[in-house]
Amino acid sequence: MAPIKAPRLPAHIPSLDGLRALSICLVLFGHIASTNGAPIWLDRPMFTSLGNVGVRFFFIVSGFLITTLMLRDIEKHGQIRLKLFYMRRSLRILPAALCYIAIMWLLYLAGVIDLTYHLTSRTNSSSALPDLAHALTFTANYQHDYNWYFNHLWSLSVEEQFYLIWPFTMFLLGTRRAVWAGLLMLVLAPCFRFLMITFSDGPEIRLSREFQAVADALATGCLAAMLHNKLGEWRWFVHLTRWPAIPIGLMCVASGYGLAYVSRPAAFLIGQTIANIGIALILQHLVRHPTSTASQILNMRFLVKIGVLSYSLYLWQQPFLNFQSLNWVASFPQNIVLAFAAAILSHRLVERPFLKLKDRIA
């Protein structure tokens, strides 16, 4: 059977940068809400949990984009060029991440920040080396007693684990069998969450961080790319992705996360799935209808620039949006300005040179 074709979309997919901007703004808002000097009314779960919503947007967009790139590679070259894929992903992810980790470690050695204090146990460990090891090996999503400065690397770890698994899955199984693998993960991830809730007494945070518990978000994005053309043949689905997609998608996200106020186990078991469906529906609206009002808003120039900056901004917001600190640099509102300034420096001095090299390698 012929392989599945890549989504019929422009080389630069409209609205994705704007969607990244929305994602990182949700993360920033969720972290800002608890920082020193922020308005008191912001410091409540409905706002602080928005960071996790933003990360879920990132996962689904990442699954969609990476799968689209690999499908295009198959169309053009007959197979996924794994060596080139990993070279380009490494140049995209590693320089900025390793630069951040190195600077945080140097600040720790200089006594400026404390990497030994862990949020879950609220104690200091004898060494920060385990935290550094998790950060460097991208296994931070399996470290449940974490330090704030490396805390956000859990989502980057999930992404790196996804990069290791999914390209090989598509390469070995082929695109059509890979669709079934993606569908299987949509079923398995809630089952894993059920088993973790029922038979383990570990911290609840595992249910929204460990790869097997969140892989259905990435799989949702992957399937949205692989089934994009087929779904476009269904008139009812195309109609659904028009104006109803935004309110229905937002309702799914709100109800999926809002379920936690009724039952936290139910929120993890089915709420995450409902939120994934809502985000995927919003994504489909944006890529299929680039002239819609929502698409035009997300394609506004300043949002596109924030989207381009989103990776560095995600890395560097952490030390400045630190709810534990009462220091001036971590206090509202200057912490926002400082986070953007650090992200811009990282993007220009670290990301951009390696991105040029990444494009040259292709």
Secondary structure, DSSP 8 states (H G I E B T S, - for coil): -------S--SS-TTHHHHHHHHHHHHHHHHHTTSBTS-GGG-SHHHHTHHHHHHHHHHHHHHHHHHHHHHHHHHHHSS--HHHHHHHHHHHHHHHHHHHHHHHHHHHHTTSS-SSEETTTTEE-S-SHHHHHHHHHT-GGG-SS--HHHHTHHHHHHHHHHHHHHHHHHHHH-HHHHHHHHHHHHHHHHHHHHHHHHH--S-GGGGGTSHHHHHHHHHHHHHHHHTHHHHTT-HHHHHHTSTTHHHHHHHHHHHHHHGGGT-HHHIIIIIHHHHHHHHHHHHHHHHH-TTSHHHHHHTSHHHHHHHHTHHHHHHHHHHHS-TT--SGGGBTTHHHHHHHHHHHHHIIIIIHHHHHHHHHH-
